[in-house]
Amino acid sequence: MIKRFLIARETLLLGVILLLIALVASRFPGFVSAGNLVNVFNDTAPLIILALGQMVVIVTRCIDLSVAGNLALTGMAVAMLNSVAPGLPIPIILTISILLGAGMGLMNGLLVWKLEIPPIVVTLGTMTIFRGIIFLISDGKWVNAHEMSASFTGFPRAETMGLPVMSWIAIGVSLMFLLLITRTSLGRAFFAVGGNPHAAVYTGINVGKTQCAAFVISGALAGLVGYLWVARYAVAYVDIAGGFELEVVAACVIGGISIAGGLGSVGGAVLGALFLGVVKNALPVVHISPFWQLAISGAAIVIAVTFNARSNRSSGRVILKPARSNS
């Protein structure tokens, strides 16, 4: 029942995306050229990666509002590192980025797990802390393109088989998450904890530890995107990716990940991000103010949440069935 609902939801969302592309292409045929579609996907790649990390957090009945702060702090840290050590190999930069991000995610997870602080409170606080640390380490200054090495900025832009490396990373992360969710005990634990945390305890799952693992994964991906973002745009500053955490949550909700936990899919998260990416790139083409993107995204979230709520009432997951009376 749930699997059929998710497939139907993803099919509907894919149809909406294709319809939107067709409508824009009817007025501006160049929008569906191969080169432009590659650019749209590449622009959306950071959102796809972060939405996948956010998905596992939301599925466990938590939320991570610190992803953009994590992204910005990691991006600033590796940009400053590159400015003083331009010869540092890219694999080391990537490793440092992922570890820094995972460390910040672990901080969130431990506060939620060990101190039992509500996730929204924890991540709102750490979001502010991360932004403050950026200001402290940079003294409010920018790291610009001329302070970055060619290899540092060139890696995410390099093309392989017609796609930039950043797009290939998004595809790779999506495939890894598909395996994580469908083929590992940790992936099943995420949904068990979100579906019914009390029942999950009886099956031997540590709820707090599982939620902590979700925050670590989300943080690690935020750290990865931190480097990719700064390298692609060749600039790092305090307010980088300001407000992007809301777009990440929006992608998840539009993709059918239930805020109540226990329901969602990798395909839904990817399609939700692609929907927002197409909207963001289509609006300037049809001469609509970018400010309308907020209104369109907000309307899509309201519709998605309403759809989720109605569907959950009719096809929710039943963990324990009530006993029938023999009389």
HELIX and SHEET records of a PDB file:
HELIX    1   1 ILE A    2  ARG A   27  1                                  26    
HELIX    2   2 PRO A   29  VAL A   32  5                                   4    
HELIX    3   3 ALA A   34  VAL A   59  1                                  26    
HELIX    4   4 VAL A   67  VAL A   84  1                                  18    
HELIX    5   5 ILE A   90  LYS A  114  1                                  25    
HELIX    6   6 PRO A  119  SER A  138  1                                  20    
HELIX    7   7 ALA A  145  GLU A  147  5                                   3    
HELIX    8   8 ALA A  150  GLY A  154  1                                   5    
HELIX    9   9 VAL A  165  ARG A  183  1                                  19    
HELIX   10  10 SER A  185  GLY A  195  1                                  11    
HELIX   11  11 PRO A  197  TYR A  202  1                                   6    
HELIX   12  12 VAL A  207  TYR A  233  1                                  27    
HELIX   13  13 PHE A  244  ILE A  254  1                                  11    
HELIX   14  14 VAL A  266  VAL A  285  1                                  20    
HELIX   15  15 TRP A  292  SER A  315  1                                  24    
SHEET    1   A 2 GLU A 159  THR A 160  0                                        
SHEET    2   A 2 LEU A 163  PRO A 164 -1                                        
END                                                                             
